[in-house]
């Protein structure tokens, strides 16, 4: 995008088929994507293909755990379901790092940033769980989901938001 204010421009494209020759770019940024893919392995592999030596892939990881980065009563109620679901999470940091190592990308650093104003109270957590929008509960047994919701209802301050999520970014170097 010439004139966009980005040095060298920026391109939006399919993260598994980037429109670049091998060793052509200094950075690839993939945000809020890996958690949506059944298998994110092609993304770091494609980034490794197009990155110059020393180039960096920046990506978000552990999106669904961001709400529970800080301890809270809601985090403790959902901990067992999240722990059981962790091996299935496409953007789990350990899984992404393992997949990124295959094409030669290594961990270069990371940071967190808050989802300001996005904390949820127990009532809101119960609503989104019952609506099927919390991944760690969508594959849980109905009894486990019912128990989680029952325990959320028992928490105090139903409408009081718990800590804002802390989203994670990692840098992987070619």
C-alpha positions in Angstrom: 0.0 0.0 0.0 2.2 2.8 -1.2 1.7 6.0 0.7 0.1 4.2 3.6 2.7 5.5 6.1 4.3 2.1 6.5 7.9 1.8 5.4 7.8 -0.4 2.4 4.1 -0.7 2.5 1.8 -3.4 4.0 -0.1 -6.2 2.3 -3.2 -8.0 3.5 -3.3 -11.6 2.4 -4.0 -15.3 3.1 -1.6 -16.2 5.9 -1.0 -19.7 4.4 -0.2 -18.3 0.9 1.6 -15.0 1.2 2.2 -13.2 -2.1 5.9 -12.9 -1.6 9.0 -14.7 -2.9 11.1 -16.6 -0.4 13.3 -14.5 1.9 11.5 -11.3 0.7 10.2 -9.5 3.9 11.4 -8.4 7.3 8.2 -9.0 9.2 4.9 -10.9 9.1 2.1 -9.8 11.5 -0.7 -12.3 12.2 -3.1 -11.0 14.9 -6.4 -12.7 16.1 -6.1 -15.5 13.5 -4.5 -18.6 14.9 -7.2 -19.3 17.5 -9.7 -19.6 14.6 -7.8 -22.3 12.7 -8.1 -26.0 13.4 -4.4 -26.4 12.7 -2.3 -23.2 12.6 0.9 -25.0 11.5 0.8 -23.7 7.9 0.9 -20.1 9.1 4.4 -20.1 10.8 5.7 -22.3 8.0 4.6 -19.8 5.4 6.0 -16.9 7.4 9.3 -18.7 7.6 9.3 -19.1 3.9 8.9 -15.4 3.1 11.0 -14.0 6.0 14.5 -12.9 5.4 17.1 -14.2 7.8 16.6 -12.4 11.0 13.0 -11.5 10.1 10.2 -11.7 12.6 6.7 -13.2 12.8 4.6 -11.3 15.3 1.4 -13.2 16.4 -1.2 -13.4 19.2 -1.4 -16.6 21.2 -3.5 -17.9 24.1 -6.5 -15.7 23.2 -9.1 -17.7 25.1 -6.9 -17.8 28.3 -6.4 -14.0 28.2 -9.5 -13.5 30.4 -7.9 -15.7 33.1 -4.3 -14.3 33.1 -5.0 -12.7 36.4 -6.5 -14.8 39.2 -10.2 -14.3 40.0 -13.0 -16.4 41.4 -14.3 -16.8 37.8 -10.9 -18.0 36.7 -10.9 -20.6 39.5 -14.4 -21.9 38.6 -13.4 -22.4 34.9 -9.9 -23.7 35.6 -10.7 -27.4 35.2 -12.5 -27.0 31.9 -9.8 -24.8 30.6 -7.1 -27.3 31.6 -9.0 -30.1 29.9 -9.4 -28.1 26.8 -5.8 -26.8 26.5 -4.5 -29.6 24.3 -7.2 -28.7 21.7 -6.4 -25.0 21.6 -4.9 -24.1 18.2 -3.2 -20.9 19.5 -1.8 -22.4 22.7 1.6 -20.8 23.0 3.5 -24.1 23.5 1.7 -25.6 20.4 2.5 -22.5 18.3 6.2 -22.4 19.4 6.5 -26.1 18.6 5.0 -25.7 15.2 7.1 -22.6 14.5 10.3 -24.4 15.4 9.7 -26.9 12.6 10.4 -24.4 9.8 13.2 -22.8 11.9 11.4 -19.9 13.8 12.6 -19.4 17.3 11.1 -17.5 20.2 12.5 -13.9 20.3 10.3 -12.3 22.9 6.8 -11.5 23.9 4.6 -9.0 25.7 1.0 -8.6 26.9 -1.6 -5.9 26.4 -4.8 -5.4 28.3 -8.3 -5.7 26.7 -9.3 -2.5 28.6 -13.0 -2.6 29.7 -13.4 -6.3 28.6 -13.6 -8.0 31.9 -16.7 -10.0 32.6 -18.7 -10.7 35.7 -19.9 -14.2 36.6 -23.4 -13.5 35.2 -21.9 -12.6 31.8 -19.6 -15.6 31.9 -22.6 -17.9 32.5 -24.5 -16.3 29.6 -21.7 -16.7 27.1 -21.1 -20.3 28.3 -24.7 -21.2 27.9 -24.7 -19.6 24.4 -21.9 -21.9 23.4 -19.4 -19.1 22.9 -16.7 -20.3 25.3 -14.4 -22.8 23.6 -13.4 -24.7 26.8 -17.0 -25.4 27.5 -18.2 -26.3 24.0 -16.4 -29.6 24.1 -17.2 -30.3 27.8 -19.8 -32.7 28.9 -23.3 -31.2 29.6 -22.9 -32.1 33.3 -19.6 -30.2 33.4 -21.1 -27.2 31.7 -24.1 -27.3 34.1 -21.7 -27.5 37.1 -19.6 -24.6 35.9 -22.7 -22.4 35.4 -24.0 -23.5 38.8 -20.7 -22.5 40.4 -20.7 -19.1 38.5 -24.2 -18.3 39.8 -23.0 -18.9 43.4 -20.2 -16.3 43.1 -20.7 -12.8 44.7 -21.1 -9.6 42.7 -22.7 -11.2 39.6 -22.5 -8.0 37.6 -19.0 -6.8 38.7 -16.4 -7.3 36.0 -13.4 -9.4 36.9 -9.9 -8.4 35.7 -9.6 -7.3 32.0 -8.0 -9.9 29.8 -4.3 -9.7 29.1 -3.7 -10.7 25.5 -0.3 -12.1 24.5 1.9 -11.3 21.6 5.0 -13.3 20.7 7.8 -12.6 18.3 9.4 -15.5 16.4 12.7 -14.9 14.6 13.8 -16.6 11.4 
